[in-house]
Amino acid sequence: MCGIVGYVGDKEATPILVNALKKLEYRGYDSAGIAVLSDESLVVRKAKGALKFLERLIATEIIRGTMGIGHTRWATHGEPSDVNSHPHTDVAGKIAVVHNGIIENHAKLKEWLSSRGVTFRSQTDTEVIAHLIDFHYDDGDIVKAVIETLKRLEGSYALAVICESEPDRIVAVRKDSPLVVGSG
């Protein structure tokens, strides 16, 4: 089981994301990670093991930004490792995805993307989602790219997606997995 979180607002995202992950930590001890839009660039930090290892990794670094996503993981695809930890990004590191669930057709999608020159870094089903979103992100509309990607996914999932080019938007979707959105 995994847990995903996201934040967009006027406060610093990193402490909010880490605090939210602490509340979800029981959902995964294999790894934790965050992606924060900082100065118009995505900063991704992730670590194998309990959330405390991610906290140690970012303790000496200031990651400024008011939007981000986070994840705590129980490994289902790929061994627990830094590289298999979420968030996952497209090749250019411009789109980040966190995912709770399982993409049943990920092997077929990975093969299709690989045949188009995409290089994979992890063994996860989630990385496939990031690359598919990038494949469909041709007119600068992250919502449209996510919708097109969802048409190809088989399985159950909750996703949160952020993109460097759209600094005020988190796209969150679900199919057969829980997802709660709050506003305050």
C-alpha positions in Angstrom: 0.0 0.0 0.0 1.2 3.5 -0.7 0.1 7.1 0.1 0.2 10.2 -2.0 -0.1 13.8 -1.1 -0.1 17.1 -2.9 -0.1 20.8 -2.0 -0.6 24.0 -3.9 -1.0 27.3 -2.1 0.9 30.3 -0.7 3.0 28.5 1.9 6.3 26.6 1.5 5.3 23.2 0.2 8.2 21.1 1.5 7.3 21.1 5.2 3.6 20.6 4.4 4.4 17.6 2.2 6.7 16.0 4.8 4.1 16.5 7.5 1.4 15.0 5.4 3.7 12.0 4.6 4.2 11.5 8.3 0.5 11.1 8.7 0.5 8.5 5.9 3.7 6.8 6.8 1.9 3.7 8.0 1.0 3.2 4.3 4.6 2.6 3.3 8.0 2.2 4.8 10.0 1.1 1.7 10.7 4.7 0.5 9.5 8.3 0.5 9.9 11.2 -1.9 8.8 14.7 -2.9 8.7 16.8 -6.0 8.5 20.6 -5.5 8.3 23.3 -8.2 11.1 25.6 -7.1 12.1 28.6 -9.1 10.3 27.2 -12.2 12.2 23.9 -12.0 11.1 20.6 -10.5 13.2 19.5 -7.6 12.8 15.8 -6.8 14.2 14.2 -3.6 13.6 10.6 -2.7 15.1 8.0 -0.4 14.9 4.3 0.2 13.6 3.3 3.7 11.4 5.1 6.2 10.4 8.7 5.9 13.2 9.7 8.3 15.7 9.0 5.5 14.0 11.5 3.2 13.9 14.0 6.1 17.7 13.6 6.6 18.3 14.0 2.9 16.5 17.4 2.7 17.4 18.7 6.2 20.4 20.6 5.0 18.8 21.9 1.8 16.2 24.6 1.4 13.7 23.6 -1.3 11.5 26.7 -1.9 8.2 26.4 -3.7 4.5 26.6 -3.0 3.5 23.5 -5.0 4.5 19.9 -4.8 3.6 16.2 -4.5 4.8 13.4 -2.2 4.7 9.7 -1.8 5.4 7.0 0.7 5.7 3.5 -0.7 5.3 -0.2 -0.2 7.1 -1.7 -3.2 5.0 -3.6 -5.7 7.0 -3.2 -8.9 10.8 -3.0 -8.5 12.7 -3.6 -5.3 12.9 -0.9 -2.6 15.6 1.5 -3.8 16.2 5.2 -4.3 15.7 4.9 -8.0 12.4 3.0 -7.7 11.1 5.5 -5.1 8.5 8.0 -6.2 8.0 10.7 -7.6 8.9 9.6 -11.1 9.6 12.0 -13.9 9.6 12.0 -17.6 13.1 11.9 -19.3 13.5 15.7 -19.2 12.4 15.9 -15.5 9.7 18.4 -16.4 6.7 16.2 -15.3 6.5 14.4 -12.0 4.0 11.7 -10.9 3.1 10.0 -7.7 0.9 6.9 -7.8 -1.0 4.6 -5.5 -2.2 1.4 -7.2 -1.2 -0.9 -10.0 -0.9 -0.5 -13.7 -1.7 -3.9 -15.0 -0.5 -3.3 -18.6 2.7 -1.4 -17.6 5.0 -4.0 -19.3 3.2 -3.6 -22.7 3.2 0.2 -22.3 6.9 0.2 -21.4 7.7 -1.9 -24.4 5.8 0.5 -26.6 7.5 3.6 -25.1 10.9 1.9 -25.4 10.4 1.3 -29.1 9.9 5.0 -29.4 13.3 5.7 -27.8 12.2 6.3 -24.2 14.9 5.2 -21.7 13.6 3.9 -18.3 15.5 4.4 -15.1 13.3 2.4 -12.7 11.5 -0.9 -12.6 8.2 0.6 -11.5 4.9 0.8 -13.3 4.7 4.5 -12.2 7.5 5.6 -14.5 5.5 4.5 -17.5 2.8 7.0 -16.5 5.3 9.9 -16.4 6.6 9.0 -19.9 3.1 8.6 -21.3 2.0 12.0 -20.0 5.1 13.5 -21.6 4.2 11.7 -24.9 0.8 13.3 -24.9 2.0 16.7 -23.6 2.3 18.4 -27.0 0.1 21.5 -26.8 1.0 22.7 -23.3 -2.1 21.3 -21.5 -1.2 18.9 -18.7 -4.9 18.1 -18.0 -5.3 17.0 -21.6 -2.1 15.0 -21.5 -3.3 13.2 -18.4 -6.7 12.4 -19.9 -5.1 10.9 -23.0 -2.7 8.9 -20.8 -5.6 7.5 -18.7 -7.2 6.1 -21.8 -4.2 3.7 -22.1 -3.9 2.6 -18.5 -5.4 -0.6 -17.2 -5.6 -1.2 -13.5 -6.5 0.8 -10.4 -4.8 4.0 -9.3 -4.8 7.4 -7.7 -2.3 9.8 -9.3 -1.0 13.3 -8.6 0.8 15.0 -11.4 2.7 18.3 -11.6 4.5 20.0 -14.5 7.1 22.7 -14.7 5.2 24.6 -17.4 2.0 24.8 -15.3 3.2 26.1 -11.9 -0.2 26.5 -10.3 -1.8 23.2 -11.1 -1.8 19.7 -9.6 -3.7 17.2 -11.6 -5.2 14.4 -9.4 -7.2 11.5 -10.7 -8.4 8.1 -9.5 -9.8 4.9 -10.8 -10.9 2.2 -8.2 -8.5 3.7 -5.6 -9.3 6.3 -2.9 -8.4 9.9 -3.4 -9.4 12.8 -1.1 -9.1 16.4 -2.2 -9.2 19.2 0.4 -9.5 22.9 0.1 -8.8 25.3 2.9 
